Amino acid sequence: MIFAAILGPGFITASAGNDVGGILQYSQAGAQFGYSLLWVMIPLAIALIVVQEMATRMGTVTGKGLAALVRENFGVRISFIAMLLLFFINTLLTSTEFAGIAAAAQIFGISKYLAVPVALIVVFLFVLRFDNKIVERTFVVLSLIYLTYIGSAVMAHPNWHEVAHGALVPSFPFRTVGWIAAVVGLIGTTISPYMQFFLQSAVVEKGRRANQLTAARIDVVNGSVLAIVLAGFMIIANAATIYLANQHGAHIVANTVSDFAAALKPLAGESAAVIFALGILNAGVFTAAVLPLSTSYIICEALGFEAAIDRTFEQAPVFFSLFAAGLVAGAAIVLIPNLPLLQLVLFAQVLQGIVLPAELVLMLIIINRTHIMGRHTNSPVANAIAWTTVVVVGSLSVLYVAGQFFPRLLGSH
Amino acid sequence: MAFTQGFISDLVGRRATVNDLTIGKVADFLITSPDDAFPPIDGLVIKTARGLRFAPMDTVADVDRNGTVALTVTPDKAAPSDDERLYLVADLLDKQIVDVNGRKVVRINDIEVADTGGRLRVLAADVGVGGLLRRLGLRSLGRRVTPVNAPGMPNSMIAWSAVSPIREANPANVRLSVTQNRLARLHPSELAEIISELSAREAAAVVGQLDDETAADAFEHLDVEKQKTIIGDIGTERAADIIEEMDADDAADLLGELPAERQSELLAEMNDYTAGELRELVKYDEDTAGGLMTTDFVWIYPHRTTEATIRKIREIAPATEFIYYLYVLDKNDHLMGTISLRTLLLALPTAFIDRVMNTDVVSVAADTPAVEVAATIARYDLLAVPVLRDDGTMIGIVTVDDAIDAIMPGDVAKKLPRFTARHHSVSTGVSSGT
């Protein structure tokens, strides 16, 4: 029972945020930029809490998922475009989860051409045969593996003074493409657009009411803080090991996923690679199961198709087709020979960061409508923080895209 | 009118003219009698430079084939916003409705209107892929899809007469227009299934449209979580009315899940008899005979003749759910014996009850665990087992249905056929309607 109480939708959503993309994005940020990106996590934590609280509030007050609200407020066209985008990005994200599974398999010396199809079947059976609650809880327990990053960060004896400096003193090397990509990627993976849909649906599913808003808020803050703390330690662990080693002339290029296992060496020693692989595998399998499934739910909710896992294919053909398509396509992408898995993963996070402002704008419009939210419309503070997030992320995204087209606009590193 | 049949997506956004001068665009359609089989459109909302204006239907001279609307006078009134009225675009398009014949919740992609008898009427709601494509601006593709309902694709058109709008206004001022309630025609279990598909607020709105008894019947098929959410939304007085109509055991289960304060609030709203009965039931643990039992059973005196007893049952039993077993009690409510309806009917009219009753009674105590209760019922092939206090006084019965519910996983049990007929008058032939 205590377990169920701790595992609120906010907590689970935050844990789901530490997927393969998250682990690799945070690792990359630490390995490449040391402690200098740590400070980004603090405003990001505030933005994450505000955005997730908004989704929770919309769910409790309206009793409807975000997709349903978008459809009812903006009509078919905007919903359709949003859903198309969501399907595209989530399929890409699903493929990053399979990329994680492939990478983990490689560490164990198993070919991705074997591992990915097997994982696909396992995930399929998971979703269709098992009680989701059990799967969910297994995953959350397994995600305690990520706590090893805290141990590793501490045991690597980072210069805590530098850590504090990196966390508290913002630095803005705007003129480098790599920096902007890393920041947009951090934002995208921390405040994933699909997460708001996921969280709000979970809140609605739980039947939370407006008078339980306080409890729901506590849940959101707990989950967000935990996610950010873990992310912070992933950055520190990688900064204190890989980044530092490179500063001293080592050449851990962190070009492949498994290179990040080095970050766990101070704690885990020779078994670092194994622990890293297990963490990635756990994140990959769970998210690969949850992502296509919830995407399919969300799209059916928006477009008015029958959606429920306990229906037959005949009863809910669109639902099952979307689920299967997202899952299989996600797995298939990874099977492309010579695909740079790490680049694929990091690109997907940046893409999330790029579409985030659009999603936030839709949310902000809905949440400020009195006839929908009653007296629970956004406070000026929440509006200010959310709009600032929109503007900052939007500008960085524009800068990033511009940098892709006009490489000389920005420096190369 | 040249426009004879089409979809409102064809008309929305089209020009509205007075004397061939464009004054604005068609924005919405008003119907004031949504309960008609095919309600007439009573006016249009025109988006003009000076804001939204309302044009009653008698000022509409012509709707031509391209959807241009010619008006006789410039509309100058603001659009009425009365809750009694229904706007096709604002209230229905993109919203969820209940498909009464299909018994499910669907989303409206488009609305079909046609000129019948000189008036533009609402014919059907388009919930299919065709409507979706049309709204997306892919008209030609939409046209190709519309006539053929691809296998497995949702059936695209629902006649308006089979549509029940879910009108959710602000919880503060819910006023519902649906008088001739289409939802009430559904079987309670189907109604319950629909309610579980709805958002909390919509579910409360739907329950708000039902009479107490129908709502109570549907409630009995819902899981407790959903029940709790809904009663949180519909106000104490209404919630108490519905709970009063529920079977005592289901009502007690629901009350048992609520905080003590809320419990007494609700009980205070009920009549003293029901409240007293429920207070008694709530005391027992949900998983014991006391928690499963209903206090609604037929008891009779031992010294009457069978004939007199049958007469008495005709008088008192119509409101009782379970009348297959009759329980013979003495003055102190001690259980002396049982008699089945069958034995009663076949016995001599002049025979006394205590001569024909079965005195070898199987019973359970109030704190007997549910599993044991079910086992007892199964072992002795009973339809119900009496629940006795330690001193032998009878306080209720556990029916076979409720015993099964208690030992089966929740969603399975709710889907099983019920043996004991609920005493509402709805027949199982739901689709026929009345």
HADDOCK unambig.tbl for C-alpha pairs under 7 A between the chains (distance, minus, plus):
assign (segid A and resid 62 and name CA) (segid B and resid 201 and name CA) 6.57 0.50 0.50
assign (segid A and resid 63 and name CA) (segid B and resid 199 and name CA) 4.96 0.50 0.50
assign (segid A and resid 63 and name CA) (segid B and resid 200 and name CA) 5.03 0.50 0.50
assign (segid A and resid 63 and name CA) (segid B and resid 201 and name CA) 6.05 0.50 0.50
assign (segid A and resid 64 and name CA) (segid B and resid 199 and name CA) 5.50 0.50 0.50
assign (segid A and resid 71 and name CA) (segid B and resid 94 and name CA) 6.38 0.50 0.50
assign (segid A and resid 72 and name CA) (segid B and resid 94 and name CA) 5.39 0.50 0.50
assign (segid A and resid 72 and name CA) (segid B and resid 95 and name CA) 5.94 0.50 0.50
assign (segid A and resid 75 and name CA) (segid B and resid 94 and name CA) 6.30 0.50 0.50
assign (segid A and resid 76 and name CA) (segid B and resid 135 and name CA) 6.61 0.50 0.50
assign (segid A and resid 76 and name CA) (segid B and resid 136 and name CA) 6.70 0.50 0.50
assign (segid A and resid 77 and name CA) (segid B and resid 136 and name CA) 5.62 0.50 0.50
assign (segid A and resid 207 and name CA) (segid B and resid 229 and name CA) 6.53 0.50 0.50
assign (segid A and resid 304 and name CA) (segid B and resid 106 and name CA) 5.95 0.50 0.50
assign (segid A and resid 304 and name CA) (segid B and resid 107 and name CA) 4.82 0.50 0.50
assign (segid A and resid 314 and name CA) (segid B and resid 152 and name CA) 5.60 0.50 0.50
assign (segid A and resid 315 and name CA) (segid B and resid 152 and name CA) 6.89 0.50 0.50
assign (segid A and resid 317 and name CA) (segid B and resid 152 and name CA) 6.25 0.50 0.50
